[in-house]
């Protein structure tokens, strides 16, 4: 899996948003909002190949969670990123 080039993470108050750098990438019907954990993951993998397992490893390094929870959360965020069009297989 890899993030799609042309999207940038930006802070917005206590949350983060993903913005498109190119007008062709903009979907005006949705805004991509990330919480602190998802933003951390995005920063770590942006522009790199990654897997659900590598996302889980990053969560385990930073947060006190068990592997099962980290994998479940990583699967969910990867699916959301693919659905939003900001990550691909």
KENUDO-594923 format. One record per residue: residue number from 0; residue in three letters; x negated, z negated, y of N, C-alpha, C in turn. Coordinates in steps of 0.1 Angstrom, whole numbers. Layout:
N
   i  aa  n.px  n.pz  n.py ca.px ca.pz ca.py  c.px  c.pz  c.py
 NUM ala     X     Z     Y     X     Z     Y     X     Z     Y
...
//
This chain:
89
   i  aa  n.px  n.pz  n.py ca.px ca.pz ca.py  c.px  c.pz  c.py
   0 unk    -9     0   -12     0     0     0    -9     0    12
   1 unk    -4     5    23   -11     6    36    -2     6    48
   2 unk    -6     0    59     2     1    71     2    15    76
   3 unk    13    19    83    13    32    88     6    32   102
   4 unk    -3    42   104   -10    42   117     0    45   128
   5 unk    -4    40   140     4    42   152    14    31   155
   6 unk    13    20   148    21     8   152    12    -3   156
   7 unk    16   -11   166     8   -22   172    15   -35   172
   8 unk     9   -46   168    15   -59   168    13   -65   182
   9 unk    24   -69   188    23   -75   201    31   -89   201
  10 unk    25   -99   208    33  -111   210    45  -110   219
  11 unk    55  -117   216    67  -118   224    72  -132   223
  12 unk    68  -140   233    72  -154   232    65  -161   220
  13 unk    73  -168   211    68  -174   199    68  -164   187
  14 unk    74  -153   189    75  -143   178    65  -131   181
  15 unk    65  -122   173    57  -110   174    66   -98   171
  16 unk    63   -86   177    70   -74   175    60   -63   171
  17 unk    65   -53   164    57   -42   161    62   -31   170
  18 unk    53   -24   178    57   -14   187    50    -1   182
  19 unk    57    10   185    52    24   181    43    29   193
  20 unk    32    35   190    24    41   200    28    55   203
  21 unk    37    61   195    40    75   196    56    76   196
  22 unk    61    84   205    76    85   207    82    90   194
  23 unk    75    98   185    81   102   172    83    91   163
  24 unk    76    80   164    77    68   155    88    59   159
  25 unk    94    60   171   103    50   176   117    52   170
  26 unk   123    42   165   137    41   161   143    32   170
  27 unk   151    37   179   157    29   190   169    20   184
  28 unk   172    21   172   183    14   166   178     0   160
  29 unk   165    -2   160   160   -14   154   147   -18   161
  30 unk   145   -31   162   132   -37   167   126   -44   155
  31 unk   114   -43   153   107   -49   142   101   -62   147
  32 unk   106   -73   143   102   -86   147    95   -94   135
  33 unk    84  -100   138    77  -107   128    75  -122   132
  34 unk    76  -131   122    73  -145   125    58  -147   125
  35 unk    53  -159   127    39  -161   127    32  -158   114
  36 unk    38  -161   103    31  -158    90    31  -143    87
  37 unk    41  -136    90    41  -121    88    31  -115    98
  38 unk    30  -120   110    21  -114   120     7  -117   115
  39 unk     4  -128   109    -9  -131   104   -13  -121    93
  40 unk    -3  -119    84    -6  -109    73    -8   -95    79
  41 unk     0   -91    89    -2   -78    95   -16   -76   101
  42 unk   -20   -86   108   -33   -86   114   -44   -84   104
  43 unk   -43   -91    93   -53   -91    82   -53   -78    74
  44 unk   -42   -71    73   -42   -59    65   -40   -46    73
  45 unk   -38   -46    86   -36   -34    93   -47   -25    92
  46 unk   -44   -13    88   -54    -2    86   -62    -3    73
  47 unk   -58   -12    64   -65   -14    51   -55   -12    40
  48 unk   -61    -9    28   -53    -9    16   -50   -24    12
  49 unk   -38   -26     7   -34   -40     3   -24   -39    -8
  50 unk   -22   -50   -15   -12   -52   -25    -4   -64   -22
  51 unk     7   -66   -30    15   -78   -29     6   -90   -32
  52 unk    -2   -88   -42   -11   -99   -47   -21  -103   -36
  53 unk   -27   -93   -29   -36   -96   -18   -29  -103    -6
  54 unk   -17   -99    -4    -9  -106     7    -7  -121     2
  55 unk    -4  -123   -10    -2  -136   -15   -15  -144   -14
  56 unk   -26  -138   -17   -39  -145   -16   -42  -150    -2
  57 unk   -38  -141     8   -40  -145    22   -31  -157    26
  58 unk   -19  -157    21   -10  -168    23   -16  -181    17
  59 unk   -21  -180     5   -27  -192    -1   -39  -197     6
  60 unk   -47  -188    12   -58  -192    20   -54  -200    32
  61 unk   -43  -196    38   -39  -202    51   -29  -213    51
  62 unk   -20  -212    41    -9  -222    40    -9  -230    27
  63 unk    -3  -241    28    -2  -250    16    10  -246     8
  64 unk    10  -235     0    21  -231    -8    15  -228   -22
  65 unk    25  -228   -32    20  -225   -45    20  -210   -47
  66 unk    14  -205   -57    12  -190   -59    25  -183   -61
  67 unk    35  -190   -68    48  -184   -70    55  -181   -57
  68 unk    55  -191   -48    61  -189   -35    54  -179   -27
  69 unk    41  -179   -27    33  -169   -20    36  -155   -24
  70 unk    37  -153   -38    40  -140   -43    54  -135   -39
  71 unk    64  -144   -40    78  -141   -37    79  -137   -22
  72 unk    72  -145   -13    72  -142     1    65  -128     4
  73 unk    54  -126    -3    47  -114    -1    55  -101    -6
  74 unk    62  -103   -17    70   -92   -21    81   -89   -11
  75 unk    87   -99    -5    98   -97     4    92   -91    17
  76 unk    81   -95    22    76   -89    35    71   -75    32
  77 unk    65   -72    21    61   -58    18    73   -49    17
  78 unk    84   -54    11    96   -46    10   102   -43    24
  79 unk   102   -53    32   107   -52    46    99   -42    54
  80 unk    86   -43    52    77   -34    60    79   -19    55
  81 unk    81   -17    42    83    -4    37    97     2    42
  82 unk   107    -7    41   120    -3    46   120     1    61
  83 unk   112    -7    68   112    -4    83   103     8    86
  84 unk    95    13    76    87    25    78    74    22    85
  85 unk    69     9    84    56     6    90    46     4    79
  86 unk    49     5    66    40     4    55    44    14    44
  87 unk    35    20    37    38    29    26    30    25    14
  88 unk    35    31     2    27    28   -10    15    36   -11
//
